[in-house]
Structures are given as structure tokens and as C-alpha cells.
Amino acid sequence: MPGRPSAGFLATSWIVGAGITGALVAERLIREGRQVVLIEREDASHGSTAASNR
């Protein structure tokens, strides 16, 4: 769900950082049936993984 969660959305898990680790953890939790909110400060592809390829 891009953007902000709607009012009344109850998440069972909140993940700060949508890098490779945060994204993989979010995917795993979603597959387990949890409601996940993934929070990222930057736009996609601006984290430490992107920087390691320069």
C-alpha cells in the first residue's frame, strides 16, 4: 500500500527502513499474514545498498 495507511488501519508490525533487509522482513511478515507498515524516509533506491554500487 503506497502512501499513508488509512484511518483505522491496525498494523501488527512496523518496519523502519525499506532497504533490502527491511523489504525482505516486510515480505516475510506479510506472507505470515501480518499487517505491515514499512516506513522509508528517502525515495526508492537511495539507501546504503544503492551507495555500495558506486
Phi and psi restraints in degrees (range 20) as a CNS / XPLOR table:
assign (resid 1 and name C) (resid 2 and name N)
       (resid 2 and name CA) (resid 2 and name C) 1.0 -72.8 20.0 2
assign (resid 2 and name N) (resid 2 and name CA)
       (resid 2 and name C) (resid 3 and name N) 1.0 154.9 20.0 2
assign (resid 2 and name C) (resid 3 and name N)
       (resid 3 and name CA) (resid 3 and name C) 1.0 87.1 20.0 2
assign (resid 3 and name N) (resid 3 and name CA)
       (resid 3 and name C) (resid 4 and name N) 1.0 -154.5 20.0 2
assign (resid 3 and name C) (resid 4 and name N)
       (resid 4 and name CA) (resid 4 and name C) 1.0 -93.5 20.0 2
assign (resid 4 and name N) (resid 4 and name CA)
       (resid 4 and name C) (resid 5 and name N) 1.0 146.6 20.0 2
assign (resid 4 and name C) (resid 5 and name N)
       (resid 5 and name CA) (resid 5 and name C) 1.0 -63.4 20.0 2
assign (resid 5 and name N) (resid 5 and name CA)
       (resid 5 and name C) (resid 6 and name N) 1.0 146.7 20.0 2
assign (resid 5 and name C) (resid 6 and name N)
       (resid 6 and name CA) (resid 6 and name C) 1.0 -71.9 20.0 2
assign (resid 6 and name N) (resid 6 and name CA)
       (resid 6 and name C) (resid 7 and name N) 1.0 159.3 20.0 2
assign (resid 6 and name C) (resid 7 and name N)
       (resid 7 and name CA) (resid 7 and name C) 1.0 -58.9 20.0 2
assign (resid 7 and name N) (resid 7 and name CA)
       (resid 7 and name C) (resid 8 and name N) 1.0 136.1 20.0 2
assign (resid 7 and name C) (resid 8 and name N)
       (resid 8 and name CA) (resid 8 and name C) 1.0 89.3 20.0 2
assign (resid 8 and name N) (resid 8 and name CA)
       (resid 8 and name C) (resid 9 and name N) 1.0 -4.1 20.0 2
assign (resid 8 and name C) (resid 9 and name N)
       (resid 9 and name CA) (resid 9 and name C) 1.0 -70.4 20.0 2
assign (resid 9 and name N) (resid 9 and name CA)
       (resid 9 and name C) (resid 10 and name N) 1.0 124.5 20.0 2
assign (resid 9 and name C) (resid 10 and name N)
       (resid 10 and name CA) (resid 10 and name C) 1.0 -108.2 20.0 2
assign (resid 10 and name N) (resid 10 and name CA)
       (resid 10 and name C) (resid 11 and name N) 1.0 111.8 20.0 2
assign (resid 10 and name C) (resid 11 and name N)
       (resid 11 and name CA) (resid 11 and name C) 1.0 -94.7 20.0 2
assign (resid 11 and name N) (resid 11 and name CA)
       (resid 11 and name C) (resid 12 and name N) 1.0 141.8 20.0 2
assign (resid 11 and name C) (resid 12 and name N)
       (resid 12 and name CA) (resid 12 and name C) 1.0 -91.7 20.0 2
assign (resid 12 and name N) (resid 12 and name CA)
       (resid 12 and name C) (resid 13 and name N) 1.0 -16.2 20.0 2
assign (resid 12 and name C) (resid 13 and name N)
       (resid 13 and name CA) (resid 13 and name C) 1.0 -143.4 20.0 2
assign (resid 13 and name N) (resid 13 and name CA)
       (resid 13 and name C) (resid 14 and name N) 1.0 136.0 20.0 2
assign (resid 13 and name C) (resid 14 and name N)
       (resid 14 and name CA) (resid 14 and name C) 1.0 -120.8 20.0 2
assign (resid 14 and name N) (resid 14 and name CA)
       (resid 14 and name C) (resid 15 and name N) 1.0 127.5 20.0 2
assign (resid 14 and name C) (resid 15 and name N)
       (resid 15 and name CA) (resid 15 and name C) 1.0 -120.2 20.0 2
assign (resid 15 and name N) (resid 15 and name CA)
       (resid 15 and name C) (resid 16 and name N) 1.0 127.8 20.0 2
assign (resid 15 and name C) (resid 16 and name N)
       (resid 16 and name CA) (resid 16 and name C) 1.0 -102.9 20.0 2
assign (resid 16 and name N) (resid 16 and name CA)
       (resid 16 and name C) (resid 17 and name N) 1.0 117.6 20.0 2
assign (resid 16 and name C) (resid 17 and name N)
       (resid 17 and name CA) (resid 17 and name C) 1.0 107.4 20.0 2
assign (resid 17 and name N) (resid 17 and name CA)
       (resid 17 and name C) (resid 18 and name N) 1.0 113.7 20.0 2
assign (resid 17 and name C) (resid 18 and name N)
       (resid 18 and name CA) (resid 18 and name C) 1.0 -103.4 20.0 2
assign (resid 18 and name N) (resid 18 and name CA)
       (resid 18 and name C) (resid 19 and name N) 1.0 31.3 20.0 2
assign (resid 18 and name C) (resid 19 and name N)
       (resid 19 and name CA) (resid 19 and name C) 1.0 -71.8 20.0 2
assign (resid 19 and name N) (resid 19 and name CA)
       (resid 19 and name C) (resid 20 and name N) 1.0 -168.2 20.0 2
assign (resid 19 and name C) (resid 20 and name N)
       (resid 20 and name CA) (resid 20 and name C) 1.0 -60.2 20.0 2
assign (resid 20 and name N) (resid 20 and name CA)
       (resid 20 and name C) (resid 21 and name N) 1.0 -41.3 20.0 2
assign (resid 20 and name C) (resid 21 and name N)
       (resid 21 and name CA) (resid 21 and name C) 1.0 -67.5 20.0 2
assign (resid 21 and name N) (resid 21 and name CA)
       (resid 21 and name C) (resid 22 and name N) 1.0 -49.1 20.0 2
assign (resid 21 and name C) (resid 22 and name N)
       (resid 22 and name CA) (resid 22 and name C) 1.0 -60.9 20.0 2
assign (resid 22 and name N) (resid 22 and name CA)
       (resid 22 and name C) (resid 23 and name N) 1.0 -41.5 20.0 2
assign (resid 22 and name C) (resid 23 and name N)
       (resid 23 and name CA) (resid 23 and name C) 1.0 -65.4 20.0 2
assign (resid 23 and name N) (resid 23 and name CA)
       (resid 23 and name C) (resid 24 and name N) 1.0 -41.9 20.0 2
assign (resid 23 and name C) (resid 24 and name N)
       (resid 24 and name CA) (resid 24 and name C) 1.0 -67.3 20.0 2
assign (resid 24 and name N) (resid 24 and name CA)
       (resid 24 and name C) (resid 25 and name N) 1.0 -40.2 20.0 2
assign (resid 24 and name C) (resid 25 and name N)
       (resid 25 and name CA) (resid 25 and name C) 1.0 -64.1 20.0 2
assign (resid 25 and name N) (resid 25 and name CA)
       (resid 25 and name C) (resid 26 and name N) 1.0 -43.2 20.0 2
assign (resid 25 and name C) (resid 26 and name N)
       (resid 26 and name CA) (resid 26 and name C) 1.0 -59.5 20.0 2
assign (resid 26 and name N) (resid 26 and name CA)
       (resid 26 and name C) (resid 27 and name N) 1.0 -45.1 20.0 2
assign (resid 26 and name C) (resid 27 and name N)
       (resid 27 and name CA) (resid 27 and name C) 1.0 -60.3 20.0 2
assign (resid 27 and name N) (resid 27 and name CA)
       (resid 27 and name C) (resid 28 and name N) 1.0 -44.9 20.0 2
assign (resid 27 and name C) (resid 28 and name N)
       (resid 28 and name CA) (resid 28 and name C) 1.0 -61.1 20.0 2
assign (resid 28 and name N) (resid 28 and name CA)
       (resid 28 and name C) (resid 29 and name N) 1.0 -45.1 20.0 2
assign (resid 28 and name C) (resid 29 and name N)
       (resid 29 and name CA) (resid 29 and name C) 1.0 -65.3 20.0 2
assign (resid 29 and name N) (resid 29 and name CA)
       (resid 29 and name C) (resid 30 and name N) 1.0 -39.5 20.0 2
assign (resid 29 and name C) (resid 30 and name N)
       (resid 30 and name CA) (resid 30 and name C) 1.0 -63.1 20.0 2
assign (resid 30 and name N) (resid 30 and name CA)
       (resid 30 and name C) (resid 31 and name N) 1.0 -41.9 20.0 2
assign (resid 30 and name C) (resid 31 and name N)
       (resid 31 and name CA) (resid 31 and name C) 1.0 -62.2 20.0 2
assign (resid 31 and name N) (resid 31 and name CA)
       (resid 31 and name C) (resid 32 and name N) 1.0 -27.7 20.0 2
assign (resid 31 and name C) (resid 32 and name N)
       (resid 32 and name CA) (resid 32 and name C) 1.0 -83.3 20.0 2
assign (resid 32 and name N) (resid 32 and name CA)
       (resid 32 and name C) (resid 33 and name N) 1.0 -0.3 20.0 2
assign (resid 32 and name C) (resid 33 and name N)
       (resid 33 and name CA) (resid 33 and name C) 1.0 93.4 20.0 2
assign (resid 33 and name N) (resid 33 and name CA)
       (resid 33 and name C) (resid 34 and name N) 1.0 10.6 20.0 2
assign (resid 33 and name C) (resid 34 and name N)
       (resid 34 and name CA) (resid 34 and name C) 1.0 -84.2 20.0 2
assign (resid 34 and name N) (resid 34 and name CA)
       (resid 34 and name C) (resid 35 and name N) 1.0 155.1 20.0 2
assign (resid 34 and name C) (resid 35 and name N)
       (resid 35 and name CA) (resid 35 and name C) 1.0 -92.1 20.0 2
assign (resid 35 and name N) (resid 35 and name CA)
       (resid 35 and name C) (resid 36 and name N) 1.0 119.1 20.0 2
assign (resid 35 and name C) (resid 36 and name N)
       (resid 36 and name CA) (resid 36 and name C) 1.0 -117.4 20.0 2
assign (resid 36 and name N) (resid 36 and name CA)
       (resid 36 and name C) (resid 37 and name N) 1.0 137.9 20.0 2
assign (resid 36 and name C) (resid 37 and name N)
       (resid 37 and name CA) (resid 37 and name C) 1.0 -114.1 20.0 2
assign (resid 37 and name N) (resid 37 and name CA)
       (resid 37 and name C) (resid 38 and name N) 1.0 123.3 20.0 2
assign (resid 37 and name C) (resid 38 and name N)
       (resid 38 and name CA) (resid 38 and name C) 1.0 -110.6 20.0 2
assign (resid 38 and name N) (resid 38 and name CA)
       (resid 38 and name C) (resid 39 and name N) 1.0 117.9 20.0 2
assign (resid 38 and name C) (resid 39 and name N)
       (resid 39 and name CA) (resid 39 and name C) 1.0 -107.2 20.0 2
assign (resid 39 and name N) (resid 39 and name CA)
       (resid 39 and name C) (resid 40 and name N) 1.0 129.2 20.0 2
assign (resid 39 and name C) (resid 40 and name N)
       (resid 40 and name CA) (resid 40 and name C) 1.0 -136.6 20.0 2
assign (resid 40 and name N) (resid 40 and name CA)
       (resid 40 and name C) (resid 41 and name N) 1.0 131.6 20.0 2
assign (resid 40 and name C) (resid 41 and name N)
       (resid 41 and name CA) (resid 41 and name C) 1.0 -75.4 20.0 2
assign (resid 41 and name N) (resid 41 and name CA)
       (resid 41 and name C) (resid 42 and name N) 1.0 -40.3 20.0 2
assign (resid 41 and name C) (resid 42 and name N)
       (resid 42 and name CA) (resid 42 and name C) 1.0 -95.9 20.0 2
assign (resid 42 and name N) (resid 42 and name CA)
       (resid 42 and name C) (resid 43 and name N) 1.0 170.6 20.0 2
assign (resid 42 and name C) (resid 43 and name N)
       (resid 43 and name CA) (resid 43 and name C) 1.0 -70.0 20.0 2
assign (resid 43 and name N) (resid 43 and name CA)
       (resid 43 and name C) (resid 44 and name N) 1.0 166.4 20.0 2
assign (resid 43 and name C) (resid 44 and name N)
       (resid 44 and name CA) (resid 44 and name C) 1.0 -58.2 20.0 2
assign (resid 44 and name N) (resid 44 and name CA)
       (resid 44 and name C) (resid 45 and name N) 1.0 145.8 20.0 2
assign (resid 44 and name C) (resid 45 and name N)
       (resid 45 and name CA) (resid 45 and name C) 1.0 70.3 20.0 2
assign (resid 45 and name N) (resid 45 and name CA)
       (resid 45 and name C) (resid 46 and name N) 1.0 29.7 20.0 2
assign (resid 45 and name C) (resid 46 and name N)
       (resid 46 and name CA) (resid 46 and name C) 1.0 -120.9 20.0 2
assign (resid 46 and name N) (resid 46 and name CA)
       (resid 46 and name C) (resid 47 and name N) 1.0 10.8 20.0 2
assign (resid 46 and name C) (resid 47 and name N)
       (resid 47 and name CA) (resid 47 and name C) 1.0 -89.8 20.0 2
assign (resid 47 and name N) (resid 47 and name CA)
       (resid 47 and name C) (resid 48 and name N) 1.0 -164.0 20.0 2
assign (resid 47 and name C) (resid 48 and name N)
       (resid 48 and name CA) (resid 48 and name C) 1.0 -67.9 20.0 2
assign (resid 48 and name N) (resid 48 and name CA)
       (resid 48 and name C) (resid 49 and name N) 1.0 -30.2 20.0 2
assign (resid 48 and name C) (resid 49 and name N)
       (resid 49 and name CA) (resid 49 and name C) 1.0 -65.2 20.0 2
assign (resid 49 and name N) (resid 49 and name CA)
       (resid 49 and name C) (resid 50 and name N) 1.0 -42.4 20.0 2
assign (resid 49 and name C) (resid 50 and name N)
       (resid 50 and name CA) (resid 50 and name C) 1.0 -63.6 20.0 2
assign (resid 50 and name N) (resid 50 and name CA)
       (resid 50 and name C) (resid 51 and name N) 1.0 -38.9 20.0 2
assign (resid 50 and name C) (resid 51 and name N)
       (resid 51 and name CA) (resid 51 and name C) 1.0 -68.6 20.0 2
assign (resid 51 and name N) (resid 51 and name CA)
       (resid 51 and name C) (resid 52 and name N) 1.0 -27.7 20.0 2
assign (resid 51 and name C) (resid 52 and name N)
       (resid 52 and name CA) (resid 52 and name C) 1.0 -73.0 20.0 2
assign (resid 52 and name N) (resid 52 and name CA)
       (resid 52 and name C) (resid 53 and name N) 1.0 -11.2 20.0 2
assign (resid 52 and name C) (resid 53 and name N)
       (resid 53 and name CA) (resid 53 and name C) 1.0 -95.5 20.0 2
assign (resid 53 and name N) (resid 53 and name CA)
       (resid 53 and name C) (resid 54 and name N) 1.0 7.8 20.0 2
